[in-house]
Amino acid sequence: MSAPIEDFLTMLAAERGAAANTLAAYRRDLEGAEELLGDLAVADRAALEKLGPAWAGLAPSTVSRKSSALRQFYGFLVDEKLRKDDPSPALPRPPARRPLPKILSHSQVEALFQRAELEAESETPAALRQLALLELLYGSGLRATELVALPLASVPRDAPFLTVTGKGSQQRMVPVSGRARAALSRWLAVRPDDGPFLFPSRGKHLTRIRLYQMLKELALRAGLDPAKLSPHVLRHAFATHLLEGGADLRVLQTLLGHADIATTQIYTHVDAARLVALVNERHPLAGGGRGG
């Protein structure tokens, strides 16, 4: 691989805090393009135009990802004055066809919590752990990887916040509701003294796979379709329901730990019907007439 690619990856790690998986994906995409075109650092627009036919059999999302990696690479080269021109406009730009995330209604979330709270009345460790996990997923919008790896030290003493380490080892503060704090207190009272994690399991911490399985099983007992429930769906419900309640998009971006506001806009889809109703109700010209 060429030195400019290595320099680019080093910059991503040092300045943007890119995670190891992200760096590996960029490396694969850039190496693959270099195998097709030769030294990417000197490739011109005519060379990049060859990538469209070469990637014709790939999914649009894959082409978008590869093109994004190359655009960022050439932006880096220009910023570092390693070349004067940016050939990336010649890269293919497939139409975006990102599917909307699955959505849980307020009534479905309520049914899920009613079942979890009913089971927690048994005061068994498994049921209390389940309720605490559910409260943090929906009440704080944590990623599954963030939740299962929470250290015991992250539990708030007096302040209603958790310190979470997210993608790229970036830390952020997320609020913990009164309900979630109560569920955590009940869980901590029965939590086995087993290691540094809030949700320990066999000397380590609960796995994402087990969390996923637990939610599917809970959904089934709550009378919901298990296919519609996952940790990410609850994170999306957290974001969507906050946005529906009037939360500011920038605040939501901070809570979710998104580096780019565009990501927040995708994850916080609000149905079109509600937006139309909002415009009809709140717009100055709604209701007929322009007034005097």
N, C-alpha and C positions, 0 to 999 in steps of 0.2 A: 504494500500500500504506500502511496505517495506521502511525503512529509506534510504537505498542506492538510491532508485528511486527518493525520494524527494531531496536528496543531488544532484543527477545528474541534475534534473530540475532546482534547485537553481543555479547550475554552469552555465547551458545554459543561464539563465536569466542574471546573474551577469557578466559573462566573455564574452559571445558571443552576448549579447544584443538580445536574441531571443524574438520575438513578442509573445503576449498572445495566438494568434491562433496557432502558432508553438508549444508552450509549451503544449497547450491543446491536439494537435495531438500526440505529444510524449507520453503524459500521457495516452491517450486512447490505444495507441499501446502497451505500456509496461504493463499496467493493464491487457489488453487482453491476452498477453503472460503469465502473472503471473497466470491468472485464469486457463490456460491450464497446466502449468508446476509447479506451486508452486513458492516458493521464487526464483526469478531470480538470485539473488546474488550468490547462491550456485549451480545453475543448471550447469550440465556438458554437454559435447558434445552429449552424448547419449540422453539426455533430449531434446536438441535443435533440434536433428534430427527428433523428433516427430512433429515439427512444419510444415515440408513440407507436410505431409499428411493432417494435420489439416487445412492448408491454400490452399489445392488443388483446391477448388472451387472459389478462389478469382482471380481477375484480376492480371496479372503480375506486373502492376504498383503498386498495393496495396501491393503485397508481397514484392516488392523491398523497398517500404517505410517502412514497418514493420521491415524488416531485417536491414535496415539502422539504424533505431532507436535502435535496439538491439546491433548492432555492436558498435555504439557510446557509448551506456551504458556500455558495457564490456570494451571498451577502457578507459572509465573514471574509472572503478573499478581498472584496472591494474595501471593506472597512479597514483591513490590515494593509491596504495598498499593495497587495500581491498581484492584482490585475486591475486595469482601469475600467473595463466594461463588465456588465452583468448579462450573461447570455440566457439567464433563467426564464425570460418571457417565452422562449421557444419550447419550454417543457409542456407536456400534455396537461390539460386541466379538465378532467372528467367532471360531468355535472354531479353536484353533491346529492347523494341519495341516502343520507344518514337516517335510519329508522328512528322514530320517536320512542323514547323510553316507555316501558310499561308504567302504568299509573294505577295507584290504589286510591279508591275513594275514601272520604272521611268515614263512611259507615263500615267499610272493610277494615280500616285501621282500628276502629272502635271494637269490632268483633274480635280482632286479633288480640287486643289488649284485654278485653273482657275474659277471654279464655286463659291468657297468661296469668292474669290476676286471680282467677278462680283456682288455677293449679298452684299458685304461690301460697294460697291459704293453708296448704299442707305443711308449709315451712320446711320442706325438704331442700337440701342444697341444690339439687338439679333444677327444681322449679324456681327457686330464688335466683339462681344464676341466669336462667332463661329470661326472667322478667327484667333483670338488670341489663342484660345484653339488648333486649328489645327496646328498653327505655333509651339507651344510649344511641342505638341505630336511628330511631325515629326522632328522638328528642334533641340530638346533637349533630346528626348528619354525618357520622363518622364512616370512613371507608372500612370495609371488612378487615383489611390488613392492619389498619390503625387500631381498630377495636380489640382484636384478639391479642395484639402485642402490647397493650397498655401496661406500663409498669405499675406496680402497687403504689409507688411514690407519686403517681400522677393524680391520684384521688384527692380532691380538694379538702382542705381542713376547714377553713372559714369562708374563703372566696368561692363563689359558685362557678368555677371554671376548671376545665381540664387542660393540661398541657399535652398537646398531641404532636408526635413526630410524623409528618406526612411524606409525600413524594420528594425525592431529592434531599432527604434528611432535613427538610424545612420544618421548623416548629411553629405552632400557632396555638392560640388560646380559643377554646370553644366553650360556650355556656352550658351549664348543667342545670336542668329544670329542678324544681322542688320535688317533682315526682321521681325523677331519676336519682336524685340524692337520697330519697327515702328508700328506693329499691336497692341502691348501692349499700346503704347502711344495713339493710336486712341481709344482703348477700355477704357482706364482710363479717357479720356475726357468725356465719356458718362456714365461711371460706376455709378450706384446709390450709394449714401453714406450710406451704409447699412452693418455695422459690419466690422470685422477685416480681412475678406477673400478677395482674389483677385477676385474670382468669386462668389459673394454672391447670396443667394437664400432663400427667406423667413426667414431672420434673421440668417441663417446658411451658408452653402456653397452648391454649385451645387453638386448633387449626381452623383455617378458613373453610375447609371442606366440612368439618364437623359443624361449624356455625351454619353453613348452608343447609346441611341435613336437618339440623334442629328447627330451622325456620319452616322447612317443607313439612315436617312432622306436625309442628304447631298449627300451620295453616290447615292441614287436613282435619285436625281435631276441632278447629274453629269453624269448620264448614266452608272453608275457602278453597279455591283451586290452587294446589301447591305450585303449579306451573307459573302462577302469577306473582310468586313471592320469592325474594332473594334479598341478601343484604343491600345490594345496589338499588333494588326497587324501594326499599325503605329509606335509603339516603335520598333518592329522587323524590319520594313523597314528602320528606322533611323540607326539601327545597321548594317544591311546588306549592305546598300548603302555606309555607311562610310567604312566598311571593303573592299568593292569592290573598293573604291577610294584610298585604301592604308593605312587606319588607323591601328595603332598598336593595337594588341589584348589586351594588358595590359592597354593601355589608354582607350580602349572601356570598359573594365571591370570597371574602375573607373567611367566613365561617366554613365554607367548603374546602378551602385551601387550594383554589384554582389560581394558577399563575396568569391565565389569560381570561379576560371577561367574556370572550366569545365562548369559552367552554361553559361558563355559568349560564349563558343564554341558552345553550343547547340542553343542559341538564334541568333547567327550570322552565320547561315547556308549560304554558298555560293554554287551555283549550280555547279555540277561536270563538266558540259561542259565548264564553264568559267575557272575552274582550269586546265582542260586538255589543253585548248587553251593557258593558261598562261605558262604552262610547255613547250609546243611545241614552243612557241615564245621566251621564256627567258632562257631556260636551255642551258648550255654551249655546249651540244652535239646536240642541235636542228639544223636542217637545213642540216644534213648529214656531215659526216667526223669528225675527231677528231682534225684536224689541225696538224700543225707540232710541 
